[in-house]
Amino acid sequence: MTQAHPTSAANTTDPQGQPALGRLIGAGLILVGLAALALGTFLGPYRYATSTPGKLTVGTCTVDYKYRSSSSSSSRKHTKTRWCYGTFTAADGTAKDLNAELKSDALYTRGHVLQARKSSDTSYQLDQGWAHAIALGCAWWFGALLPLGAGLFFVATGFAFGGPADVRRAGEAASRGLQRTIYVMGVTGVIGLVISLLVVFFT
């Protein structure tokens, strides 16, 4: 009597399923990168260019403490945010708000004048200049190169974290041109992100 043997398909993964999953992951990473590019444009140069410059005359400043439990001990650590409240007057005289508030870099005495910008009806920020705004945008843009590069690799090769065999298959599918492009994107993204963050911190 002839016995039926199970087919190898029962013990192996569909060869088309894994690359399809990898390309789906890659498409998601590319969308994340594009979203980061858009956020960088909005939070950096666009918001600065469309905000209203002016001055905030400080009435009072306070510190907002937020406590959180330390993972290494039972003690609680706290973070603090400085806020200043006062009167904002637009440089062109088009706006005046007696109850303006903004996140500050220090605690200022009553009557101190801060260079500020109004980005919405109730949102104010310190005016840190174009260099800060552009650097903030660049931090997002350079950071976006990392998911974009990874997404490009996933889409082109179908890599889906499928173990050594998947790594070998993806390596064979990636051309030298693709590898060079992804390498350049990764290195540029990391270096640009670090430099941009340093400029943001020191401006």
C-alpha positions in Angstrom: 0.0 0.0 0.0 1.3 3.4 -1.0 1.5 5.9 1.8 0.9 9.6 1.2 3.8 11.9 2.3 3.2 15.4 3.5 4.4 18.0 1.0 7.2 20.3 1.8 4.8 23.3 1.5 3.4 22.3 4.9 6.8 22.9 6.5 8.0 26.0 4.6 6.9 29.5 4.3 5.4 30.8 1.0 8.4 32.3 -0.8 6.2 35.2 -2.0 4.8 35.9 1.5 8.0 37.1 3.2 9.2 39.5 0.4 5.6 41.0 0.3 5.8 41.6 4.1 9.2 43.2 3.7 8.0 45.5 1.0 5.0 46.4 3.2 7.3 47.3 6.1 9.5 49.3 3.7 6.5 51.3 2.5 5.6 52.1 6.1 9.1 53.3 6.8 9.0 55.5 3.7 5.8 57.1 4.9 7.4 57.7 8.3 10.3 59.4 6.6 8.0 61.6 4.4 6.0 62.6 7.6 9.3 63.6 9.3 10.2 65.8 6.3 6.8 67.5 6.5 7.1 68.0 10.2 10.5 69.5 9.9 9.3 72.0 7.3 6.3 72.9 9.5 8.0 73.1 12.9 11.2 74.8 11.6 11.2 77.4 8.8 7.5 77.5 8.1 6.3 78.2 11.6 9.0 80.8 12.1 8.3 82.6 8.9 4.5 82.7 9.5 4.7 83.7 13.2 4.4 87.3 14.4 7.6 88.8 16.0 7.2 91.0 19.0 8.2 91.4 22.7 6.8 89.9 25.9 7.1 92.1 29.0 7.4 89.7 31.9 4.9 89.9 34.7 6.0 86.7 36.5 7.8 83.5 35.9 7.2 80.1 37.5 8.6 76.6 37.5 6.4 73.6 36.6 7.7 70.4 38.3 6.7 67.0 37.1 7.7 64.0 39.1 8.3 60.5 37.9 9.5 57.3 39.6 13.0 56.2 39.1 13.4 52.8 37.5 16.6 52.1 39.6 15.3 53.1 43.0 12.1 54.0 44.9 13.1 57.7 44.8 11.2 60.1 42.6 13.0 62.3 40.1 11.6 65.5 38.7 11.8 67.5 35.6 11.1 71.2 35.6 9.8 73.6 32.9 10.1 77.4 33.3 7.1 79.5 32.2 7.0 83.3 31.9 3.7 85.2 31.8 3.2 88.8 30.7 2.1 91.2 28.0 3.0 90.4 24.4 3.1 93.3 21.9 3.7 92.6 18.2 6.5 94.5 16.5 4.1 95.9 13.9 1.5 96.8 16.5 -1.1 94.4 15.1 -1.5 92.3 18.2 -1.4 92.7 21.9 -2.1 90.0 24.5 -2.2 90.8 28.2 -2.2 87.2 29.2 0.6 85.7 27.1 2.7 82.8 28.3 5.7 81.0 26.9 8.2 78.3 27.8 11.3 80.2 29.0 15.0 79.4 29.2 15.3 81.1 32.6 13.4 82.8 35.4 13.2 86.5 34.7 12.2 89.4 37.0 9.1 91.5 36.5 9.5 94.0 33.7 12.2 92.1 31.8 11.6 92.2 28.0 11.9 89.0 26.0 12.1 88.7 22.2 9.2 86.4 21.3 7.0 85.2 18.4 3.3 84.5 18.3 2.5 81.4 16.2 -1.2 81.1 17.0 -3.9 82.8 19.1 -2.5 81.3 22.4 0.9 80.0 21.4 4.1 81.9 22.0 7.8 81.0 21.8 11.1 82.7 22.4 12.5 84.2 19.3 15.7 82.3 18.8 16.3 83.4 15.2 16.4 81.9 11.8 19.5 79.8 12.5 17.6 77.9 15.2 14.5 77.5 13.1 16.5 76.2 10.1 18.5 73.9 12.3 15.3 72.5 13.9 14.0 71.8 10.4 17.3 70.2 9.3 17.2 67.9 12.4 13.9 66.5 11.2 15.1 66.3 7.6 18.3 64.5 8.3 16.6 62.2 10.7 14.1 61.4 8.0 16.9 60.0 5.8 17.2 57.0 8.2 13.7 55.6 7.8 13.8 56.5 4.1 17.0 54.6 3.5 15.8 51.6 5.5 12.4 51.7 3.7 14.1 51.8 0.3 16.1 48.7 1.2 13.1 46.8 2.4 11.0 47.7 -0.7 13.8 46.9 -3.1 14.8 43.5 -1.5 11.7 42.4 0.4 13.7 41.9 3.6 11.4 41.0 6.5 13.6 39.9 9.4 13.3 36.3 8.3 16.5 35.0 9.7 19.9 34.2 8.1 18.3 32.9 4.9 16.3 36.2 4.5 19.5 38.2 5.2 21.4 36.3 2.5 18.5 36.6 0.0 18.2 40.4 0.6 22.0 40.8 0.3 21.9 39.1 -3.1 18.9 41.2 -4.2 20.5 44.5 -3.3 22.7 45.9 -6.1 25.9 47.8 -5.4 24.3 51.0 -6.4 21.4 50.5 -3.9 23.8 49.6 -1.1 25.9 52.7 -1.8 22.8 54.9 -1.9 21.5 53.5 1.4 25.0 53.8 3.0 25.3 57.5 2.0 21.8 58.2 3.2 22.5 56.6 6.6 25.8 58.4 7.1 24.5 61.7 6.0 21.4 61.4 8.1 23.4 60.6 11.3 26.0 63.3 10.8 23.5 65.9 9.8 21.2 65.1 12.7 24.0 65.4 15.2 25.2 68.7 13.8 21.7 70.1 13.5 20.9 69.2 17.2 24.0 70.9 18.3 23.0 74.1 16.5 19.5 73.9 18.0 21.0 73.4 21.5 23.4 76.3 21.3 21.1 78.9 19.5 
